[in-house]
Amino acid sequence: MRGSRSALSRTITLIESSRPDHQEQAHKILDKCLQNRHDSLRIGVTGPPGAGKSTLIESLGLEILNDPGNMLAVLTIDPSSKRSGGSILGDKARMEKLSGRKDVFIRPSPSSGHLGGTSPKTHEAILLCEAAGYNVIIVETVGVGQSEISIDSMVDYILLLMLPGSGDELQGIKRGIMEIADGIAITKTDEAPQKSVALSKASCESALMLLQKKHPVWNPQVMLTSAVTGAGIDEVWKSIRELAAVLRRHNLFEETRKKQLRQLFRSQVDQQLKHAFYNHPETSSSFMTIAAAVEENSISPSSGAKKLVEKIIHFPR
């Protein structure tokens, strides 16, 4: 798989499959990849829709590739339709300059209804990219705002994009994604009045001062950027590398990665328990009966849930 974009793409398709035989094969591949993984820098790019995530990622990607030896993987998450389950997956088409490079791998994936801004298999896709030799991984989240925080368990640096003049929007999301941001980029500064840009920068800096630090050794920066003119893009890449260096210097880089793995492990346990519970034969035979009793107000929803769970899981007395 190393160096082969087509092989990497096929393997990610395999791990995203819900077929039991594919999942069994995927677990074996992922465990093997852990033995062959390479050091990488993982970057999450998030922000509200319209902030220019794909455009900035292309400019940032080109800046990253100016450093000799870098290979870049971009994992983009597109929202899935709640009705059809489909997804547009158009981010790759918006990154024309990166798409044509041999040292770049771009993979769009549907969110598949997964909350938190990522897809259910984003972390696994990161591991596969690392095993394939990509040493810088960018994950572009859906862009849903306040609840979009699952990316914090997968990357080393989270870049939050904000549009100039988005003060009201800032108030709505600052207790969510801003708490886990390692840097903020005000985007499209070439299009907005300088007064609006300066006000947005000041608002973000004020908001950051009110929030508890994510890392005790790091103060998130607010940077002014334009993907069109290239202004501030080098500053963003410098900030990303500086955070990694600071965390390593204080022995916090690997410790943070270990905490992330614990979070991901708990999340996977929750998902697999839920899947196993609803696929248990006793669940399907009892669910409708207990649900009917709840609907008729014979028992409360909490009592019904307790009754159903206790039919499947036998707790010691």
C-alpha positions as CSV (number, residue, x, y, z in Angstrom):
1,M,0.0,0.0,0.0
2,R,2.9,2.4,0.6
3,G,3.1,4.9,-2.2
4,S,0.0,3.6,-4.0
5,R,-2.9,6.0,-3.8
6,S,-5.3,3.5,-5.5
7,A,-4.4,0.8,-2.9
8,L,-4.9,3.2,-0.1
9,S,-8.2,4.3,-1.5
10,R,-9.4,0.7,-1.8
11,T,-8.4,-0.1,1.8
12,I,-10.3,2.9,3.2
13,T,-13.3,1.8,1.2
14,L,-12.9,-1.6,2.9
15,I,-12.8,-0.2,6.4
16,E,-15.8,2.0,5.7
17,S,-17.8,-1.0,4.6
18,S,-20.4,-2.3,7.1
19,R,-20.2,-5.9,5.8
20,P,-19.1,-8.3,8.7
21,D,-16.5,-10.0,6.5
22,H,-15.1,-6.7,5.4
23,Q,-14.9,-5.5,9.0
24,E,-13.1,-8.6,10.1
25,Q,-10.5,-8.1,7.3
26,A,-10.3,-4.4,8.2
27,H,-9.4,-5.1,11.9
28,K,-6.5,-7.3,10.7
29,I,-5.2,-4.6,8.4
30,L,-5.4,-1.9,11.0
31,D,-3.6,-3.9,13.6
32,K,-0.9,-4.6,11.1
33,C,-0.7,-0.9,10.1
34,L,0.2,0.0,13.7
35,Q,3.4,-2.0,13.4
36,N,4.3,0.0,10.2
37,R,3.1,3.5,11.0
38,H,5.3,6.5,10.5
39,D,5.5,9.7,12.5
40,S,3.0,12.3,11.3
41,L,1.5,15.6,12.1
42,R,-2.3,15.5,12.2
43,I,-4.2,18.8,11.5
44,G,-8.0,19.3,11.9
45,V,-9.6,22.2,10.0
46,T,-13.1,23.2,11.1
47,G,-15.4,26.1,11.1
48,P,-18.9,27.2,10.0
49,P,-20.1,26.5,6.4
50,G,-18.9,29.1,4.0
51,A,-15.7,29.9,5.9
52,G,-13.6,28.6,3.0
53,K,-12.2,25.4,4.5
54,S,-11.4,23.6,1.2
55,T,-9.8,26.7,-0.3
56,L,-7.7,27.4,2.7
57,I,-6.7,23.7,2.9
58,E,-5.5,23.8,-0.7
59,S,-3.3,26.9,0.0
60,L,-2.1,25.4,3.3
61,G,-1.3,22.1,1.6
62,L,0.8,23.8,-1.1
63,E,2.7,25.6,1.7
64,I,3.3,22.3,3.5
65,L,4.6,20.7,0.4
66,N,7.2,23.5,0.0
67,D,9.1,21.7,2.8
68,P,11.1,18.9,1.2
69,G,10.1,15.4,2.0
70,N,6.5,16.1,3.0
71,M,3.7,13.9,1.7
72,L,0.2,15.2,2.3
73,A,-3.1,13.3,2.9
74,V,-6.3,15.3,3.0
75,L,-9.4,13.5,4.5
76,T,-12.6,15.5,3.9
77,I,-15.9,14.8,5.5
78,D,-19.1,15.7,3.7
79,P,-22.5,15.8,5.4
80,S,-24.8,12.9,4.5
81,S,-28.4,13.5,3.7
82,K,-30.8,12.4,6.5
83,R,-33.3,11.3,3.9
84,S,-31.2,9.4,1.3
85,G,-28.0,8.9,3.2
86,G,-26.2,10.2,0.2
87,S,-23.4,12.8,0.1
88,I,-22.1,15.2,-2.5
89,L,-18.3,14.5,-1.8
90,G,-17.3,17.6,-3.8
91,D,-14.2,18.8,-1.8
92,K,-11.7,17.0,-4.1
93,A,-13.0,18.9,-7.1
94,R,-12.5,22.2,-5.2
95,M,-8.8,21.3,-4.6
96,E,-7.6,21.2,-8.3
97,K,-4.0,22.2,-7.6
98,L,-3.5,19.6,-4.9
99,S,-5.4,16.9,-6.8
100,G,-2.9,16.8,-9.6
101,R,0.2,16.2,-7.3
102,K,1.7,12.8,-6.9
103,D,2.7,13.6,-3.3
104,V,-0.9,14.3,-2.3
105,F,-3.8,11.9,-1.4
106,I,-7.3,13.3,-1.2
107,R,-10.1,11.2,0.1
108,P,-13.7,12.5,0.6
109,S,-15.9,10.4,3.0
110,P,-19.5,10.8,3.9
111,S,-20.4,11.6,7.6
112,S,-23.0,8.8,7.4
113,G,-25.0,10.6,10.0
114,H,-22.1,10.5,12.5
115,L,-22.3,13.4,14.9
116,G,-19.2,15.5,15.8
117,G,-18.1,16.6,12.4
118,T,-16.2,13.5,11.3
119,S,-17.1,10.1,9.8
120,P,-17.3,6.9,11.8
121,K,-13.9,5.7,10.3
122,T,-11.9,8.9,10.2
123,H,-9.3,7.8,12.8
124,E,-8.8,4.5,11.0
125,A,-8.3,6.3,7.7
126,I,-5.6,8.5,9.4
127,L,-3.8,5.3,10.5
128,L,-3.9,3.9,6.9
129,C,-2.5,7.2,5.5
130,E,0.3,7.1,8.0
131,A,1.1,3.5,7.1
132,A,1.2,4.5,3.4
133,G,3.9,7.0,4.2
134,Y,2.0,10.3,4.4
135,N,3.5,12.4,7.2
136,V,1.1,15.3,7.2
137,I,-2.6,14.5,7.5
138,I,-5.3,17.2,7.2
139,V,-8.9,16.4,8.3
140,E,-11.6,18.8,7.1
141,T,-14.7,18.4,9.2
142,V,-18.3,18.9,8.1
143,G,-18.6,22.4,9.6
144,V,-21.6,22.1,11.8
145,G,-20.4,24.3,14.6
146,Q,-20.7,23.9,18.3
147,S,-21.1,20.1,18.5
148,E,-18.2,19.5,16.2
149,I,-15.7,18.3,18.7
150,S,-14.9,14.6,17.9
151,I,-12.0,15.9,15.9
152,D,-10.2,16.7,19.1
153,S,-9.6,13.0,19.8
154,M,-7.9,12.5,16.4
155,V,-5.5,15.4,15.6
156,D,-2.6,17.3,17.0
157,Y,-3.7,20.8,16.0
158,I,-7.2,22.1,15.4
159,L,-7.5,25.2,13.2
160,L,-10.8,27.0,13.5
161,L,-11.8,29.2,10.5
162,M,-13.9,32.3,11.0
163,L,-15.3,34.8,8.5
164,P,-14.8,38.5,9.1
165,G,-17.8,40.1,10.7
166,S,-19.0,36.9,12.3
167,G,-19.3,38.3,15.8
168,D,-22.8,37.0,16.4
169,E,-21.8,33.5,15.1
170,L,-18.8,33.6,17.4
171,Q,-21.0,34.0,20.4
172,G,-22.9,30.9,19.4
173,I,-20.0,28.6,19.0
174,K,-17.3,29.8,21.4
175,R,-18.3,27.3,24.1
176,G,-18.0,24.5,21.7
177,I,-15.3,24.3,19.1
178,M,-13.4,27.4,20.3
179,E,-12.5,25.5,23.6
180,I,-10.6,23.0,21.6
181,A,-9.1,25.3,18.9
182,D,-5.3,25.5,18.9
183,G,-5.4,28.4,16.4
184,I,-8.0,30.6,14.7
185,A,-7.7,31.9,11.1
186,I,-9.9,34.8,10.0
187,T,-10.4,33.9,6.4
188,K,-11.2,35.9,3.2
189,T,-9.6,39.0,4.6
190,D,-8.9,40.3,1.0
191,E,-12.7,40.6,0.5
192,A,-13.7,42.3,3.8
193,P,-13.3,45.9,5.0
194,Q,-10.2,46.2,7.2
195,K,-12.4,47.5,10.1
196,S,-14.5,44.3,10.0
197,V,-11.3,42.2,9.9
198,A,-9.8,44.0,12.9
199,L,-13.0,43.7,14.9
200,S,-13.3,40.0,14.2
201,K,-9.7,39.5,15.3
202,A,-10.2,41.4,18.5
203,S,-13.4,39.5,19.2
204,C,-11.7,36.1,18.8
205,E,-8.8,37.2,21.0
206,S,-11.2,38.4,23.7
207,A,-13.1,35.1,23.6
208,L,-10.0,33.1,23.9
209,M,-9.0,35.0,27.0
210,L,-12.2,33.9,28.7
211,L,-11.8,30.2,28.0
212,Q,-9.8,27.7,29.9
213,K,-6.5,26.8,28.2
214,K,-6.5,23.5,26.2
215,H,-2.7,23.1,26.7
216,P,-1.1,24.9,29.7
217,V,2.0,25.6,27.6
218,W,0.2,27.1,24.5
219,N,-1.7,30.3,23.8
220,P,-3.8,29.9,20.6
221,Q,-3.1,32.6,18.0
222,V,-5.6,34.5,15.8
223,M,-4.2,34.8,12.3
224,L,-5.4,36.9,9.3
225,T,-5.5,34.9,6.1
226,S,-6.5,34.9,2.5
227,A,-6.3,31.8,0.4
228,V,-6.6,33.9,-2.7
229,T,-3.5,36.1,-2.1
230,G,-1.7,33.6,0.2
231,A,-1.5,36.1,3.0
232,G,-1.1,34.5,6.5
233,I,-0.9,30.9,5.2
234,D,2.8,30.6,6.1
235,E,1.9,31.9,9.5
236,V,-0.7,29.1,10.0
237,W,1.9,26.4,9.0
238,K,4.4,28.0,11.4
239,S,1.9,27.9,14.2
240,I,1.1,24.2,13.6
241,R,4.8,23.3,13.7
242,E,5.4,25.4,16.8
243,L,2.7,23.7,18.8
244,A,4.0,20.3,17.9
245,A,7.5,21.4,19.0
246,V,6.3,23.0,22.2
247,L,4.3,19.9,23.2
248,R,7.3,17.6,22.4
249,R,9.6,19.9,24.4
250,H,7.3,19.5,27.5
251,N,6.7,15.7,26.9
252,L,3.1,16.4,26.1
253,F,2.8,15.3,22.5
254,E,2.7,11.6,23.1
255,E,0.8,12.0,26.3
256,T,-1.9,13.8,24.3
257,R,-2.0,11.1,21.7
258,K,-2.4,8.5,24.5
259,K,-5.4,10.5,25.9
260,Q,-6.9,10.6,22.5
261,L,-6.6,6.8,22.1
262,R,-8.4,6.3,25.4
263,Q,-11.2,8.6,24.2
264,L,-11.5,6.7,20.9
265,F,-11.4,3.3,22.7
266,R,-14.3,4.3,24.9
267,S,-16.2,5.6,21.9
268,Q,-15.6,2.4,20.0
269,V,-16.8,0.3,23.0
270,D,-20.0,2.4,23.2
271,Q,-20.6,1.9,19.5
272,Q,-20.0,-1.8,19.5
273,L,-22.1,-2.4,22.6
274,K,-25.0,-0.5,21.0
275,H,-24.6,-2.5,17.8
276,A,-24.4,-5.8,19.7
277,F,-27.4,-4.9,21.9
278,Y,-29.7,-4.1,19.0
279,N,-28.6,-7.1,17.0
280,H,-29.2,-9.5,20.0
281,P,-32.2,-11.8,19.2
282,E,-33.8,-11.1,22.6
283,T,-33.8,-7.4,21.8
284,S,-35.8,-7.7,18.6
285,S,-38.4,-10.1,20.2
286,S,-38.9,-7.9,23.3
287,F,-38.5,-4.4,21.9
288,M,-42.0,-4.0,20.3
289,T,-43.8,-5.4,23.3
290,I,-42.1,-3.1,25.8
291,A,-42.4,-0.1,23.4
292,A,-46.2,-0.7,23.2
293,A,-46.4,-0.7,27.0
294,V,-44.6,2.6,27.0
295,E,-46.8,4.1,24.3
296,E,-49.9,3.1,26.3
297,N,-48.5,4.7,29.5
298,S,-48.4,1.4,31.3
299,I,-44.7,2.0,32.2
300,S,-42.4,5.0,31.8
301,P,-39.8,5.2,29.1
302,S,-37.0,4.9,31.7
303,S,-38.6,1.8,33.3
304,G,-39.2,0.3,29.8
305,A,-35.5,0.9,28.9
306,K,-34.4,-0.7,32.2
307,K,-36.6,-3.7,31.6
308,L,-35.3,-4.2,28.1
309,V,-31.6,-3.9,29.0
310,E,-32.0,-6.3,31.9
311,K,-33.5,-8.9,29.5
312,I,-30.2,-8.8,27.6
313,I,-27.6,-8.0,30.3
314,H,-27.9,-10.0,33.5
315,F,-26.5,-8.0,36.4
316,P,-25.2,-9.9,39.5
317,R,-27.5,-9.5,42.5
